[in-house]
Amino acid sequence: MTRYESAREKYAALGVDTEQAIETLAGIPISLHCWQGDDVLGFDGSDALSGGIQTTGNYPGRARTPQELMDDIEKAVSLMPGKKRLNVHASYAFLGDDKGKIDRDAYEPRHFAPWVAFAKKLGLDGIDFNPTYFGHPMVKDGLTLSSPDEQVRAFWVRHGVVCRRIAQYFADEMGTPSLLNVWIPDGLKDVPADRLSPRIRLRRSLDEIFAEKLPGVIDAVESKVFGIGLESYTVGSNEFYQNYAATRGVCCLLDNGHYHPTEVVSDKIPALLAFHDRIALHVTRGVRWDSDHVVLFEDELREIATEIVRNDAVGKVLIGLDYFDASINRIGAWVTGQRSMEKALLSALLMPHDALRALQDTAQFGRLMFSFERQKMMPLGDVWEEYLSRQGLSEDWYGEIENYEKEVLVTRK
């Protein structure tokens, strides 16, 4: 009997079908963020971050060109199991002869056609998209869509409008909906004199951006508690965006680095599912703050995955990764984070949720605690290795990263 066969029997004794878990996991798409490979700089001329965003480290091998970034993504994807999507920021436009002639408020689908060709080449499930409201001179006094300067506000509204049309282009080309996520850096370093007016302007801006109904586009808004240099006031707070999403019928995106340290996104998922048909995630790992550390297979990630699975929300929660670490091999970071998300989902798929729910409903809390603790020692790793094997992969993958670094990354001086 193989280790997997033994594990299958042990899970079957709890009422869990490992074959079904493996099949389900293989079909859950995870959206991969392109910005891990080049430290969030993009292709449109930005040479520094702004808006409370910071990438730390200077590990050799940062992608400097579109081709280098695509090469690195392709290498990372080759080591990742499961179904994958691509998540692109507007600052990754292929401008060509238009560079320096057009600005972000005039980007067109043709500037992103190479991403479509690339995603099709890799057999990815689709492309998600984000307007880029940072790293640009039109971010004035830390404000974009909430700016009192009408020229600034109108510029970023136009940017949002064209980005939604680009997202529709992705949806049409790839044959799956494109998540269009709006996050803005707007806020103030010190105590504001007016908290309401910027939010009224933001509401107005969003209404203008989302006015056109675009089939295939899933509109989302993303909150944040604070950023570097924006410690005292964030216009796009959790309360603002949750109310906006609820009243406008758009999707609420939860980034688990964007809340107070004592808050957990795993608890927010079922709260939102009580009112929304669909929500979205940016999965990261905050250490003391929104530090965008590489996602690891740890308790909160497991709880996030558990809430998705136990609530039959695999098709309702859109999962994307969002972190950027320049202190280690960037491709290794990509693979580690994606595999960690997959492990968390597998762990959740191997839990007897109906039986556990019945224990709670009948107030058998001692047995419920016992069952949770027993679950922790089940042979998850044996099922994981079987899952990898069926996809032609293994758990011993880092040697390929080291070889790629020696052959490719170190040559990038």
C-alpha positions as CSV (number, residue, x, y, z in Angstrom):
1,M,0.0,0.0,0.0
2,T,1.4,3.4,-1.0
3,R,1.4,6.3,1.4
4,Y,-1.4,8.0,-0.6
5,E,-3.5,4.9,-0.5
6,S,-3.1,4.8,3.3
7,A,-4.0,8.4,3.6
8,R,-7.0,7.9,1.4
9,E,-8.3,5.2,3.8
10,K,-7.7,7.4,6.8
11,Y,-9.6,10.3,5.3
12,A,-12.4,8.0,4.1
13,A,-12.9,6.9,7.7
14,L,-13.8,10.5,8.4
15,G,-16.1,10.7,5.4
16,V,-13.7,12.6,3.2
17,D,-13.1,11.6,-0.4
18,T,-9.5,12.5,-1.3
19,E,-10.1,11.9,-5.0
20,Q,-12.8,14.4,-5.0
21,A,-10.6,16.9,-3.1
22,I,-7.8,16.5,-5.7
23,E,-10.2,17.0,-8.6
24,T,-11.8,20.1,-7.0
25,L,-8.4,21.6,-6.2
26,A,-7.2,21.2,-9.8
27,G,-10.1,23.3,-11.0
28,I,-9.8,26.3,-8.6
29,P,-8.1,29.2,-10.4
30,I,-5.5,31.4,-8.6
31,S,-4.6,34.7,-10.1
32,L,-0.9,35.4,-10.2
33,H,0.3,39.0,-9.8
34,C,2.8,40.1,-12.5
35,W,4.3,42.7,-10.2
36,Q,6.3,40.3,-8.0
37,G,8.9,39.9,-10.8
38,D,10.0,43.5,-11.1
39,D,9.3,45.1,-7.7
40,V,6.0,46.8,-8.9
41,L,7.8,49.2,-11.3
42,G,6.0,48.4,-14.5
43,F,6.8,49.4,-18.1
44,D,5.4,53.0,-18.4
45,G,8.3,54.9,-17.0
46,S,7.9,54.8,-13.2
47,D,11.2,54.3,-11.3
48,A,9.9,54.5,-7.8
49,L,6.8,53.6,-5.8
50,S,4.4,55.9,-4.1
51,G,1.1,55.9,-2.2
52,G,2.2,54.1,0.9
53,I,3.7,51.1,-1.1
54,Q,7.2,49.9,-0.4
55,T,9.3,47.0,-1.8
56,T,12.3,46.1,0.3
57,G,15.5,44.3,-0.9
58,N,17.8,44.3,-3.9
59,Y,18.2,40.6,-4.7
60,P,19.9,40.2,-8.1
61,G,17.8,39.3,-11.1
62,R,14.9,41.8,-11.1
63,A,13.1,41.7,-14.5
64,R,14.0,44.9,-16.3
65,T,12.1,44.4,-19.6
66,P,8.8,43.0,-20.6
67,Q,10.5,39.9,-22.1
68,E,12.4,39.3,-18.9
69,L,9.3,39.5,-16.8
70,M,7.4,37.1,-19.1
71,D,10.3,34.7,-19.1
72,D,10.3,34.7,-15.3
73,I,6.5,34.3,-15.1
74,E,6.7,31.3,-17.5
75,K,9.4,29.7,-15.3
76,A,7.3,30.2,-12.2
77,V,4.2,28.9,-13.8
78,S,6.0,25.7,-14.9
79,L,6.5,24.9,-11.2
80,M,3.0,25.7,-10.0
81,P,0.2,23.1,-9.8
82,G,-3.5,23.8,-10.5
83,K,-5.4,26.3,-12.6
84,K,-3.8,29.7,-13.0
85,R,-4.8,33.2,-14.1
86,L,-2.7,36.3,-14.7
87,N,-3.2,39.6,-12.8
88,V,-1.9,42.7,-14.6
89,H,-1.6,46.3,-13.5
90,A,-2.2,49.1,-16.0
91,S,1.4,50.3,-15.6
92,Y,2.5,47.1,-17.5
93,A,1.2,48.5,-20.8
94,F,3.3,47.7,-23.9
95,L,3.4,51.3,-25.2
96,G,6.0,50.9,-28.0
97,D,6.0,54.1,-30.1
98,D,3.3,55.6,-27.9
99,K,5.6,55.8,-24.9
100,G,5.9,59.5,-23.9
101,K,3.0,60.4,-26.3
102,I,0.0,59.1,-24.5
103,D,-0.7,58.9,-20.8
104,R,-2.6,56.4,-18.6
105,D,-6.0,58.0,-19.3
106,A,-5.6,57.0,-23.0
107,Y,-4.4,53.4,-22.8
108,E,-6.1,51.1,-25.2
109,P,-6.5,47.3,-25.5
110,R,-3.8,47.1,-28.2
111,H,-1.3,48.2,-25.5
112,F,-2.0,44.9,-23.7
113,A,-2.3,42.5,-26.6
114,P,1.1,40.9,-25.8
115,W,-0.3,39.9,-22.4
116,V,-3.2,38.1,-24.1
117,A,-0.8,36.3,-26.4
118,F,1.4,35.3,-23.5
119,A,-1.6,34.1,-21.3
120,K,-2.8,32.0,-24.2
121,K,0.6,30.6,-24.8
122,L,0.8,29.4,-21.2
123,G,-2.7,28.1,-21.2
124,L,-3.9,30.4,-18.4
125,D,-7.5,30.6,-17.4
126,G,-7.9,34.3,-17.9
127,I,-6.5,37.8,-17.1
128,D,-7.5,40.1,-14.3
129,F,-6.7,43.8,-14.3
130,N,-6.0,46.8,-12.1
131,P,-5.9,50.5,-12.8
132,T,-2.6,51.9,-11.5
133,Y,-3.3,54.9,-9.3
134,F,0.3,55.3,-8.0
135,G,3.8,55.9,-9.4
136,H,2.6,58.9,-11.5
137,P,3.0,62.7,-11.4
138,M,-0.8,63.1,-11.4
139,V,-1.0,61.7,-7.9
140,K,-1.2,65.2,-6.3
141,D,-0.7,65.6,-2.6
142,G,-1.4,61.9,-2.1
143,L,-4.8,62.1,-3.8
144,T,-6.3,60.7,-7.1
145,L,-10.0,60.0,-7.4
146,S,-10.8,62.0,-4.2
147,S,-8.7,65.0,-5.2
148,P,-10.3,68.5,-4.8
149,D,-8.4,69.4,-8.0
150,E,-10.9,68.7,-10.7
151,Q,-8.2,68.2,-13.4
152,V,-6.5,65.5,-11.2
153,R,-9.8,63.8,-10.4
154,A,-11.0,63.8,-14.0
155,F,-7.6,62.4,-15.2
156,W,-7.9,59.4,-12.9
157,V,-11.6,58.9,-13.7
158,R,-10.6,58.6,-17.4
159,H,-7.9,56.1,-16.4
160,G,-10.5,54.0,-14.6
161,V,-12.9,54.1,-17.6
162,V,-10.3,53.0,-20.1
163,C,-9.1,50.3,-17.8
164,R,-12.5,48.8,-17.6
165,R,-12.6,48.6,-21.4
166,I,-9.2,46.9,-21.4
167,A,-10.6,44.4,-18.8
168,Q,-13.5,43.7,-21.2
169,Y,-11.0,43.1,-24.0
170,F,-9.2,40.5,-21.7
171,A,-12.6,38.8,-21.0
172,D,-13.5,38.7,-24.7
173,E,-10.1,37.3,-25.7
174,M,-9.7,34.8,-22.9
175,G,-13.3,33.6,-22.7
176,T,-13.6,34.1,-18.9
177,P,-14.6,37.2,-16.9
178,S,-11.9,39.7,-15.9
179,L,-11.8,41.1,-12.4
180,L,-11.2,44.8,-12.6
181,N,-10.0,46.0,-9.1
182,V,-9.9,49.6,-8.0
183,W,-7.4,50.5,-5.2
184,I,-6.3,54.0,-4.7
185,P,-3.6,55.4,-2.3
186,D,-5.6,58.5,-1.3
187,G,-5.1,59.6,2.3
188,L,-3.3,62.1,4.6
189,K,-0.3,61.8,6.8
190,D,-1.7,63.8,9.7
191,V,-5.1,64.7,11.2
192,P,-7.6,65.8,8.5
193,A,-9.9,68.8,8.8
194,D,-12.5,67.2,6.6
195,R,-13.1,63.4,6.4
196,L,-16.3,63.5,4.5
197,S,-15.7,65.6,1.4
198,P,-12.9,63.4,0.0
199,R,-15.2,60.4,0.3
200,I,-18.1,62.2,-1.5
201,R,-15.6,63.0,-4.3
202,L,-14.5,59.3,-4.3
203,R,-18.1,58.1,-4.5
204,R,-18.7,60.4,-7.4
205,S,-15.6,59.3,-9.2
206,L,-16.4,55.6,-8.8
207,D,-20.0,56.2,-10.1
208,E,-18.5,57.8,-13.2
209,I,-16.0,55.0,-13.7
210,F,-18.6,52.2,-13.3
211,A,-21.4,54.0,-15.3
212,E,-21.0,51.9,-18.4
213,K,-22.2,48.3,-18.2
214,L,-19.5,46.0,-19.6
215,P,-20.3,42.3,-20.0
216,G,-17.4,40.1,-18.8
217,V,-16.0,42.7,-16.4
218,I,-16.3,42.0,-12.6
219,D,-15.8,45.4,-10.9
220,A,-14.3,45.4,-7.5
221,V,-13.2,47.9,-4.9
222,E,-10.4,47.4,-2.3
223,S,-10.0,49.1,1.0
224,K,-6.9,49.8,3.2
225,V,-6.4,50.9,6.7
226,F,-3.3,53.0,6.1
227,G,-0.1,53.3,4.2
228,I,3.4,54.8,4.7
229,G,3.0,58.5,4.7
230,L,-0.8,58.1,4.9
231,E,-1.1,57.1,8.5
232,S,-3.9,59.3,9.8
233,Y,-6.6,59.0,7.2
234,T,-7.5,56.7,4.3
235,V,-10.3,57.8,2.0
236,G,-11.1,54.3,0.8
237,S,-11.7,52.7,4.2
238,N,-13.3,49.4,4.8
239,E,-16.6,51.0,5.8
240,F,-16.7,53.2,2.8
241,Y,-16.0,50.5,0.3
242,Q,-18.3,47.9,1.8
243,N,-21.2,50.3,1.7
244,Y,-20.3,51.4,-1.8
245,A,-20.2,47.7,-3.0
246,A,-23.5,46.9,-1.3
247,T,-25.3,49.9,-2.7
248,R,-23.8,49.8,-6.2
249,G,-23.7,46.0,-6.8
250,V,-20.0,45.8,-7.3
251,C,-17.6,43.3,-5.8
252,C,-15.8,43.8,-2.5
253,L,-12.2,42.8,-2.6
254,L,-10.5,41.8,0.7
255,D,-6.7,42.1,1.0
256,N,-5.7,40.4,4.2
257,G,-2.8,42.9,4.7
258,H,-5.1,45.9,4.6
259,Y,-6.7,45.7,8.1
260,H,-5.8,46.3,11.7
261,P,-3.4,43.6,13.0
262,T,-6.1,42.0,15.2
263,E,-8.6,41.7,12.3
264,V,-8.7,38.6,10.1
265,V,-10.1,38.3,6.6
266,S,-11.2,34.7,7.3
267,D,-14.0,36.0,9.5
268,K,-14.9,38.7,7.0
269,I,-15.5,36.2,4.2
270,P,-18.6,34.5,5.7
271,A,-19.9,37.9,6.8
272,L,-19.8,39.2,3.2
273,L,-21.1,35.9,1.8
274,A,-24.3,36.5,3.8
275,F,-25.0,39.5,1.6
276,H,-23.0,39.2,-1.6
277,D,-23.0,36.6,-4.4
278,R,-19.3,37.1,-5.1
279,I,-16.3,38.5,-3.3
280,A,-12.6,38.7,-4.2
281,L,-9.3,38.2,-2.3
282,H,-5.8,39.6,-2.6
283,V,-3.9,37.1,-0.5
284,T,-0.7,38.3,1.1
285,R,1.0,38.0,4.5
286,G,1.3,41.0,6.7
287,V,4.0,41.1,9.4
288,R,3.0,43.8,11.9
289,W,1.5,45.9,9.1
290,D,0.7,45.6,5.4
291,S,4.2,44.4,4.6
292,D,3.3,42.1,1.6
293,H,5.4,39.2,2.7
294,V,5.4,36.0,0.7
295,V,2.3,33.9,1.4
296,L,3.1,30.9,3.6
297,F,1.1,27.9,4.7
298,E,0.1,29.3,8.1
299,D,-2.9,29.5,10.3
300,E,-4.7,32.5,8.8
301,L,-4.2,31.3,5.2
302,R,-5.7,27.9,6.2
303,E,-8.7,29.7,7.9
304,I,-9.2,31.7,4.7
305,A,-9.3,28.6,2.6
306,T,-11.5,26.8,5.1
307,E,-14.1,29.5,5.0
308,I,-14.2,29.4,1.2
309,V,-14.6,25.6,1.1
310,R,-16.9,25.0,4.1
311,N,-19.4,27.6,2.8
312,D,-19.5,26.1,-0.7
313,A,-18.0,29.4,-2.0
314,V,-15.3,28.0,-4.3
315,G,-17.1,29.5,-7.3
316,K,-18.0,32.7,-5.4
317,V,-14.6,33.8,-4.0
318,L,-12.1,35.0,-6.6
319,I,-8.6,34.3,-5.3
320,G,-5.6,36.4,-6.3
321,L,-2.1,36.8,-4.8
322,D,-0.6,40.1,-3.9
323,Y,2.9,40.4,-2.4
324,F,6.3,41.6,-3.5
325,D,9.6,40.6,-1.9
326,A,12.8,41.8,-3.4
327,S,15.0,40.4,-0.6
328,I,14.9,36.8,-2.0
329,N,14.7,35.1,-5.4
330,R,11.6,36.6,-6.8
331,I,10.6,33.5,-8.8
332,G,10.9,31.3,-5.8
333,A,8.7,33.8,-3.9
334,W,6.0,33.4,-6.6
335,V,6.1,29.6,-6.5
336,T,6.1,29.5,-2.7
337,G,3.1,31.7,-2.4
338,Q,1.0,30.0,-5.0
339,R,1.8,26.5,-3.6
340,S,1.0,27.7,-0.1
341,M,-2.5,28.9,-1.3
342,E,-3.0,25.5,-3.0
343,K,-2.0,23.6,0.2
344,A,-4.4,25.7,2.2
345,L,-7.2,24.9,-0.2
346,L,-6.4,21.2,-0.2
347,S,-6.3,21.2,3.6
348,A,-9.8,22.7,3.6
349,L,-11.1,20.3,1.0
350,L,-10.0,17.4,3.2
351,M,-12.1,18.4,6.2
352,P,-15.4,16.7,7.1
353,H,-17.3,20.0,7.2
354,D,-20.8,18.6,7.4
355,A,-19.8,16.4,10.4
356,L,-18.1,19.4,12.1
357,R,-21.1,21.6,11.5
358,A,-23.4,19.0,13.0
359,L,-21.3,18.9,16.2
360,Q,-21.6,22.7,16.5
361,D,-25.3,22.7,15.9
362,T,-25.9,20.0,18.6
363,A,-23.6,21.8,21.0
364,Q,-21.0,19.0,21.2
365,F,-18.2,21.5,21.6
366,G,-15.8,19.1,23.4
367,R,-16.0,16.7,20.5
368,L,-15.8,19.5,18.0
369,M,-12.5,20.6,19.6
370,F,-11.2,17.0,19.6
371,S,-12.1,16.7,15.9
372,F,-10.4,19.9,15.0
373,E,-7.2,18.8,16.8
374,R,-7.3,15.3,15.2
375,Q,-7.6,16.9,11.8
376,K,-4.3,18.7,12.3
377,M,-2.4,15.4,12.4
378,M,-4.0,13.8,9.3
379,P,-1.7,12.9,6.4
380,L,-2.3,16.0,4.3
381,G,1.3,15.9,3.0
382,D,0.7,12.5,1.4
383,V,-2.4,13.7,-0.5
384,W,-0.5,16.9,-1.5
385,E,2.4,14.8,-3.0
386,E,-0.1,12.7,-4.9
387,Y,-1.7,15.8,-6.3
388,L,1.6,17.1,-7.4
389,S,2.6,13.8,-9.0
390,R,-0.5,13.7,-11.1
391,Q,0.5,17.1,-12.5
392,G,4.1,16.1,-13.2
393,L,5.5,18.1,-10.3
394,S,7.1,17.3,-7.0
395,E,7.8,19.0,-3.7
396,D,11.5,19.2,-4.5
397,W,11.5,22.1,-6.8
398,Y,13.9,24.7,-5.6
399,G,16.9,23.3,-7.5
400,E,15.3,24.5,-10.7
401,I,15.0,28.0,-9.2
402,E,18.7,27.9,-8.3
403,N,19.7,26.7,-11.8
404,Y,17.6,29.4,-13.4
405,E,19.2,32.0,-11.2
406,K,22.7,30.8,-12.2
407,E,21.9,30.6,-15.9
408,V,19.6,33.7,-16.3
409,L,19.1,36.0,-13.3
410,V,22.8,36.6,-12.5
411,T,23.4,37.9,-16.0
412,R,21.1,40.8,-15.4
413,K,23.5,43.5,-14.3
